[in-house]
Amino acid sequence: MSVLDQSTAIPAPADQSPSSADPVADRPTQQTHYVSELLGVENLLDASDRAVLDRVRRYCEERIRPVADAFWLRGEFPREVFTGLHELGIVGLGSRGQHLLAGLVTIELARADLSLSTAFGVHDGLHVGAISRYGSADQKERFLPDAQALRTLGAFALTEPDSGSDISRSMTTTARRNGDQWVLNGRKHWIGNGTIADNLVVWAAVEGEKAVHGFIVPSDAPGYSAVAIDDKISARIIQNAEIELTDVRVGEDRRLPGVMTFRDVNTLLLHSRIWVGWQTVGLQFAALDTAIARARTRSQFGRPIGSFQLTQEKLARMIGNASSSLSLMIQLARAQSDGTATIELAAVAKSSLSLRARETAALGREISGGDGIRVRSGAAKVFADTEAVYTYEGSYDMNCLIVGRHVTGHSAFE
């Protein structure tokens, strides 16, 4: 079922359209929305929010999907396509309390391409979110207008080469006060948007104190360097980076005054873990798009493979996974709106839904047969990208331990 209105098509820029020689240009597309229709999700939105979601779907179909595979293969970031998201009015939905709409938008972005969805989440949910929540009035006035209009791109530099899940107690990046300036030293690892960001929110432990501060660091600051991680097999479009800070100096006016401890950082991570839950639903929708198209068009033994019982069982299992995942995320959006969302509930969603997404992506790849290991099939890219979601924003195992600690009262990692 197409969501496109051809009379309002948004043309792709000529220099960002896949060429006729592109190995993925001939992949058939099949948009389906049967899962959201089955659950009546869109009936939860008012007319204006449904219009926003329709605009996002059109943009994904007309501007992102045609070029995403080619950029994925090259490991390049389509900045012009990304900045065009500003036209859709989706920046800051979560901070305005529109959690369900923000989640459904995340589904559509992840469905079209996980990397662009992640780049947007890092920029909007973490970078802009940190400044909006913890910045001074002056900082909000200086940095938010350009960031919210996507004229500048942001990053969120937290994890380090030797610290991921234990970063709260093992942070080695330091900040030292020197008059009205701060001197930052350290290394950060796996930083999304790290090589293309204009500004980064960098987290550092204050020397001689038990405090953690966040700093808005310009990427052209002397002593700042970022090297792309370019050997990834997953989420190849988002520009992850290894970052080094060597005596980087920033003024006190770039320190986020609302942050004093890692508990403040955790508030941001709660919401980022939730949008990753929405991403798992988008990936499952993408797997279903490809699998349904394959089941309808591929024939073996003189009949469509969609008529075989084994294929139908796989599709039913995929739909069941996606439906239950979507239902849990709707409940989590309600909890966000009510102010009752917790890190434990987010961990339940992140762990269980990333596991479901892994199965759904594998089933979709299986339905595509041998072609399922080729990017042009659609299934291979979803299969590979799902591995990233299974790991980032807390691995499956780590999130399970957060849930286990909550229900047993015993921590397995402290």
NORVENBEL-V507533 format. One record per residue. N is the residue number from 1. OMEGA is omega in radians with two decimals (NA if undefined). Layout:
# NORVENBEL-V507533
n/omega
N/OMEGA
N/OMEGA
This chain:
# NORVENBEL-V507533
n/omega
1/-3.08
2/3.05
3/-3.02
4/2.96
5/-2.99
6/3.14
7/3.13
8/-3.12
9/3.11
10/-3.04
11/3.08
12/3.05
13/-3.04
14/-3.07
15/3.13
16/3.05
17/3.13
18/-3.13
19/3.14
20/3.11
21/-3.11
22/-3.09
23/-3.13
24/-3.03
25/-3.04
26/-3.14
27/3.12
28/3.10
29/3.13
30/3.13
31/3.08
32/-3.12
33/-3.04
34/-3.11
35/3.14
36/3.10
37/-3.13
38/-3.10
39/-3.14
40/-3.04
41/-3.04
42/3.06
43/3.10
44/-3.12
45/3.01
46/-3.02
47/-3.11
48/3.11
49/3.08
50/3.10
51/3.08
52/-3.12
53/3.10
54/3.11
55/3.13
56/-3.14
57/3.12
58/-3.13
59/3.13
60/-3.08
61/-2.99
62/-3.08
63/-3.05
64/-3.05
65/-3.11
66/-3.06
67/-2.97
68/-3.09
69/-3.13
70/3.09
71/3.11
72/3.14
73/-3.12
74/-3.09
75/-3.11
76/-3.10
77/-3.14
78/-2.99
79/-3.12
80/3.08
81/-3.12
82/-3.10
83/3.08
84/3.09
85/3.12
86/-3.11
87/-2.99
88/3.13
89/-3.06
90/3.12
91/3.06
92/3.13
93/-3.12
94/-3.12
95/3.07
96/3.09
97/-3.14
98/-2.95
99/3.13
100/3.11
101/3.11
102/3.12
103/3.13
104/3.04
105/3.10
106/3.07
107/-3.07
108/3.11
109/3.13
110/3.10
111/3.12
112/3.06
113/-3.11
114/-3.04
115/-3.13
116/3.04
117/3.14
118/3.11
119/3.12
120/3.13
121/3.10
122/-3.11
123/-3.01
124/-3.04
125/-3.06
126/-3.09
127/3.11
128/3.13
129/-3.14
130/-3.13
131/-3.14
132/-3.06
133/-2.96
134/-3.10
135/3.06
136/3.09
137/3.12
138/3.13
139/3.10
140/3.14
141/-3.09
142/-2.92
143/-3.00
144/-3.10
145/3.14
146/-3.14
147/-3.12
148/3.08
149/-3.12
150/2.99
151/2.99
152/-3.12
153/-3.08
154/3.08
155/-3.04
156/-2.99
157/-3.10
158/-3.03
159/-3.07
160/-3.09
161/-3.09
162/-3.09
163/3.05
164/-3.13
165/-3.11
166/-3.06
167/-3.09
168/-3.10
169/-3.03
170/-3.09
171/-3.14
172/3.05
173/-3.01
174/3.03
175/-3.13
176/3.14
177/3.10
178/-3.07
179/3.11
180/3.12
181/3.02
182/3.12
183/-3.07
184/3.07
185/3.09
186/-3.13
187/3.08
188/-2.94
189/3.09
190/-3.06
191/3.13
192/-3.08
193/-2.98
194/-3.10
195/-3.07
196/-3.10
197/3.01
198/3.09
199/3.10
200/2.92
201/-3.08
202/-3.12
203/-3.08
204/3.06
205/-3.12
206/-3.13
207/3.08
208/-3.14
209/3.06
210/-3.08
211/3.02
212/3.12
213/3.01
214/-3.10
215/3.06
216/-3.01
217/3.06
218/-3.07
219/3.09
220/3.13
221/3.06
222/-3.14
223/3.10
224/3.05
225/3.14
226/3.12
227/-3.09
228/2.97
229/-2.94
230/-3.13
231/-3.10
232/3.00
233/-3.05
234/3.09
235/-2.97
236/-3.11
237/-3.14
238/-3.04
239/3.04
240/-3.04
241/2.87
242/-3.06
243/3.06
244/3.10
245/-3.12
246/-3.12
247/3.09
248/-3.10
249/3.04
250/-3.12
251/3.06
252/3.14
253/3.09
254/3.04
255/3.11
256/-3.02
257/-3.08
258/-3.09
259/3.08
260/-3.11
261/-3.13
262/3.08
263/3.11
264/3.11
265/-3.11
266/3.09
267/3.09
268/-3.10
269/3.05
270/-3.09
271/3.11
272/3.09
273/3.11
274/3.13
275/3.01
276/3.03
277/3.08
278/3.11
279/3.14
280/3.09
281/3.11
282/3.10
283/3.12
284/3.04
285/3.13
286/3.11
287/3.11
288/3.08
289/-3.10
290/-3.08
291/3.11
292/3.13
293/3.14
294/-3.11
295/-3.11
296/-2.99
297/-3.11
298/3.13
299/3.02
300/-3.13
301/3.03
302/3.14
303/3.13
304/-3.13
305/3.07
306/3.11
307/-3.13
308/-3.10
309/-3.11
310/3.10
311/-3.13
312/3.09
313/3.12
314/3.13
315/3.12
316/3.12
317/3.10
318/3.14
319/3.09
320/3.10
321/-3.10
322/-3.13
323/-3.13
324/3.10
325/3.13
326/-3.14
327/3.13
328/-3.12
329/3.06
330/3.11
331/3.14
332/3.07
333/3.08
334/3.13
335/3.07
336/-3.13
337/-3.13
338/-3.08
339/-3.10
340/3.11
341/-3.13
342/3.11
343/3.12
344/3.10
345/3.08
346/3.13
347/3.05
348/-3.12
349/-3.07
350/-3.08
351/-3.03
352/-3.08
353/3.06
354/3.06
355/3.10
356/-3.14
357/3.11
358/3.12
359/-3.11
360/3.12
361/3.13
362/3.10
363/3.10
364/3.08
365/3.14
366/3.13
367/3.13
368/3.07
369/-3.13
370/3.11
371/-3.09
372/3.06
373/3.08
374/-3.12
375/-3.09
376/3.13
377/-3.03
378/-3.07
379/-3.05
380/-3.13
381/3.10
382/3.14
383/-3.12
384/-3.09
385/3.14
386/3.11
387/3.11
388/-3.13
389/3.12
390/-3.01
391/-3.00
392/-2.99
393/-3.08
394/-3.13
395/3.07
396/-3.09
397/-3.08
398/3.12
399/3.06
400/-3.14
401/3.06
402/3.09
403/-3.14
404/3.10
405/-3.10
406/-3.02
407/-3.11
408/-3.05
409/-3.14
410/3.12
411/3.11
412/-3.06
413/3.08
414/NA
